[in-house]
Amino acid sequence: MHEVVQDYAAEQIATGFSWTECPRWHDGAFYFSDMYAARVIRVETDGSWSVFADFSERVGLDGARVVTVGIGFLPDGRLIANSMFERVVLVWDGESTEVYADLRPFAPGPVNDMVVDAEGRAYVTQLGYDLWKKEEPVQTAILLVDTDGSVRELREAGLYTAPNGITISADARTVVPAEAPEKRLIAFDRATDGILSAPRVFAELDLLPDGVCFDADGAVWAAQPGGGAAIRIVEGGEITARVTVGPERGGPTTACAP
């Protein structure tokens, strides 16, 4: 590993959740999935929090358990959230929930994280197999949910093993997902129509990366559950900063947001 230039300790601001994942900043507040409680939480800058969207009473399609993972916001302010085992994207308008996009024809296993661009397109990662049923890993494509809710596989960008966290650069020209089992980050060029191309290795890591996010300077932060930290990585693999989370306070470090 490369030398860590800056080292920081995390501060706890809120507690009382099942398994927190897929954080996003939106409209001056911090949001994340409280996965196994099937809800999305909003945290204010003073640390107070509330349930923003509650999917716990939803009856899952095909009898699937409702577990919320990747989230994002459409340009009109509606929340969209991946339902992991249903393999659909749900949309919440503040009053009711509907299926926004059906991923089942394209996702043979549970879906995972998402990131939404400024136009409202959502990039969704998927496992490609059912980890909970101990199926053998297979490579799979990243999914693109267009602004009309239609879905396509981005097979032209390649196939990957259980891509996890995913992020878009500030200039919207680069997309980076974490290819978790391979312990690396992959980068793509992103066209104005949302299509991804020119896959390349952004960084090789020593531990599995989970949730990721770009910062304003083009580096990627990656949470590493096995390391109890989130690390800042520049393209090529140099690590320039790390935020450490003590296991007695936070458990595995699964996701991050700038």
C-alpha positions in Angstrom: 0.0 0.0 0.0 1.0 3.6 -0.5 1.8 5.9 2.4 -1.2 7.6 3.9 -0.5 11.4 3.9 -3.4 12.5 6.1 -5.2 10.5 8.7 -8.4 11.4 10.4 -10.7 9.9 13.0 -14.5 9.7 12.3 -17.0 11.3 14.7 -20.3 9.6 15.4 -23.3 11.9 14.7 -26.3 9.5 14.8 -27.2 6.0 15.9 -30.2 3.6 16.0 -30.1 1.9 12.6 -29.9 -1.6 11.2 -27.2 -1.5 8.5 -26.5 1.8 7.0 -25.6 2.0 3.3 -25.4 4.1 0.2 -25.2 7.7 1.6 -26.0 10.7 -0.5 -26.1 14.5 0.1 -29.2 16.2 -1.3 -30.8 19.6 -0.7 -28.7 20.5 2.3 -29.2 17.2 4.1 -27.6 13.7 4.4 -29.5 10.6 3.3 -28.8 6.9 3.5 -30.5 3.5 3.4 -31.3 1.8 6.7 -31.2 -1.4 4.8 -32.8 -4.1 6.9 -35.4 -1.6 8.3 -36.4 -0.9 4.6 -36.3 2.8 5.0 -34.3 5.9 4.0 -33.1 8.3 6.7 -32.5 12.0 6.5 -29.9 13.5 8.8 -29.7 17.3 9.4 -26.5 19.2 9.9 -27.0 19.2 13.7 -27.2 15.4 13.8 -30.9 15.1 14.3 -32.6 12.5 12.0 -35.9 11.4 10.7 -37.4 8.7 8.5 -37.7 10.3 5.1 -39.2 7.3 3.3 -40.5 4.0 4.8 -40.9 1.0 2.7 -41.3 -1.5 5.5 -45.0 -2.1 4.9 -44.4 -2.9 1.2 -45.2 -6.4 0.0 -42.2 -7.4 -2.1 -42.7 -8.7 -5.7 -42.5 -12.5 -6.0 -42.5 -12.7 -2.2 -39.1 -11.1 -2.0 -38.0 -9.3 1.2 -37.8 -5.5 0.8 -34.3 -4.3 1.6 -33.3 -0.8 0.4 -29.8 -0.3 -0.9 -28.7 2.3 -3.5 -30.6 5.6 -3.5 -30.7 8.8 -5.5 -32.8 11.8 -6.4 -34.5 12.6 -9.7 -34.3 16.2 -11.0 -37.9 16.8 -9.8 -36.9 15.9 -6.3 -38.4 12.4 -6.1 -36.4 9.7 -4.3 -35.5 6.5 -6.1 -34.2 3.5 -4.2 -33.1 0.0 -5.2 -35.0 -2.8 -3.6 -32.3 -5.4 -3.4 -34.1 -8.7 -3.6 -37.1 -7.5 -5.5 -34.7 -6.4 -8.2 -36.6 -3.2 -8.9 -36.1 0.5 -8.5 -38.8 2.1 -6.4 -39.8 5.8 -6.6 -41.2 7.8 -3.6 -42.9 11.1 -4.3 -43.5 11.9 -0.6 -46.8 10.2 -0.4 -46.7 6.9 -2.3 -44.4 4.2 -3.7 -44.4 2.8 -7.2 -42.0 0.6 -9.2 -40.0 3.1 -11.3 -37.9 0.5 -13.2 -38.1 -3.3 -13.3 -34.6 -4.8 -13.3 -35.6 -8.4 -13.1 -35.1 -9.2 -16.8 -31.5 -8.0 -16.5 -30.5 -8.9 -12.9 -30.3 -12.6 -12.1 -29.3 -11.8 -8.6 -29.7 -9.0 -6.0 -29.1 -5.4 -7.1 -26.9 -3.1 -5.1 -25.8 0.5 -5.3 -26.8 3.3 -7.7 -25.8 6.8 -8.7 -28.0 9.3 -10.5 -26.7 11.9 -13.0 -28.0 15.5 -13.4 -30.4 14.5 -16.1 -32.0 11.7 -14.0 -30.3 8.6 -15.4 -29.5 6.0 -12.8 -26.5 3.6 -13.0 -27.2 0.5 -11.0 -24.8 -2.2 -9.9 -25.8 -5.8 -9.4 -24.2 -9.0 -8.0 -25.2 -11.1 -11.0 -25.7 -14.2 -8.8 -27.3 -14.9 -5.4 -24.6 -14.7 -2.7 -27.1 -15.7 0.0 -27.9 -19.0 -1.8 -24.2 -19.6 -2.2 -24.3 -19.5 -6.0 -21.0 -19.3 -7.9 -20.0 -15.8 -8.9 -20.5 -14.8 -12.5 -19.5 -11.6 -14.3 -22.3 -9.1 -15.0 -23.0 -5.7 -16.6 -23.8 -2.4 -15.0 -27.4 -1.3 -15.7 -28.6 2.1 -16.9 -32.1 3.2 -16.0 -33.0 6.0 -18.4 -35.1 9.1 -17.7 -38.3 7.3 -18.8 -37.6 4.3 -16.5 -36.4 2.0 -19.4 -33.5 -0.3 -18.6 -30.5 -1.4 -20.6 -27.4 -3.4 -19.9 -24.1 -1.6 -20.5 -22.4 -4.7 -21.9 -20.3 -2.6 -24.3 -18.5 -1.4 -21.2 -17.6 -4.9 -20.1 -18.6 -7.5 -17.5 -17.5 -7.4 -13.9 -17.5 -9.4 -10.8 -20.1 -8.1 -8.3 -19.7 -4.4 -8.9 -20.7 -2.5 -5.8 -20.5 1.2 -5.0 -20.6 3.6 -8.0 -19.9 7.3 -8.4 -19.9 10.0 -11.1 -17.2 12.7 -11.2 -18.0 16.4 -10.7 -17.6 17.1 -14.4 -19.8 14.1 -15.2 -17.2 12.7 -17.6 -16.1 9.7 -15.6 -17.9 6.9 -13.8 -16.2 4.6 -11.2 -17.6 1.5 -9.7 -15.9 -0.7 -7.1 -15.3 -4.2 -8.4 -15.4 -5.5 -4.9 -14.2 -9.1 -5.0 -11.3 -8.1 -7.3 -10.2 -5.4 -4.9 -10.1 -2.7 -7.5 -11.8 0.4 -8.8 -12.8 0.5 -12.5 -13.1 3.8 -14.4 -15.2 4.5 -17.6 -15.5 7.5 -19.9 -19.1 8.8 -19.8 -20.8 10.2 -22.9 -23.5 12.9 -22.8 -26.1 10.3 -23.5 -25.0 8.3 -20.4 -23.2 5.5 -22.3 -20.0 4.2 -20.7 -16.8 3.3 -22.6 -13.0 2.9 -22.3 -12.9 0.7 -19.2 -9.7 0.8 -17.3 -8.3 0.1 -13.8 -8.5 3.3 -11.7 -6.7 1.6 -8.7 -5.7 -1.8 -7.4 -6.3 -2.1 -3.6 -5.2 -4.4 -0.8 -8.7 -4.8 0.7 -12.2 -5.1 -0.8 -13.8 -1.7 -1.6 -17.5 -1.2 -0.9 -19.2 2.2 -1.3 -17.3 4.9 -3.2 -17.6 8.5 -4.1 -15.7 11.1 -6.1 -14.5 14.3 -4.4 -14.4 17.7 -6.1 -10.7 17.2 -7.1 -11.2 14.0 -9.0 -10.0 11.5 -6.3 -12.2 8.6 -5.2 -13.0 7.8 -1.6 -13.6 4.1 -1.0 -15.0 2.5 2.2 -13.2 -0.7 3.2 -15.2 -3.0 5.6 -12.1 -5.1 6.3 -10.0 -2.1 7.1 -12.4 -0.1 9.3 -11.8 3.0 7.2 -12.5 5.1 4.1 -9.5 5.9 2.0 -8.9 8.6 -0.6 -7.3 7.4 -3.8 -6.0 9.2 -6.9 -6.1 7.5 -10.2 -3.2 5.1 -10.4 -3.6 3.9 -6.8 -1.9 6.4 -4.6 -3.7 6.8 -1.2 -3.6 10.4 0.1 -5.9 10.3 3.1 -7.8 8.0 5.4 -10.7 8.3 7.8 -10.7 5.6 10.4 -13.8 4.3 12.1 -13.3 2.3 15.4 -15.2 -1.1 15.2 -16.6 -0.5 18.7 -18.4 2.6 17.4 -19.3 1.9 13.9 -18.7 -1.7 12.9 -17.6 -2.4 9.3 -17.1 0.7 7.2 -19.4 0.1 4.2 -20.0 3.4 2.4 -19.0 7.1 2.2 -20.1 10.4 0.7 -18.1 13.7 0.3 
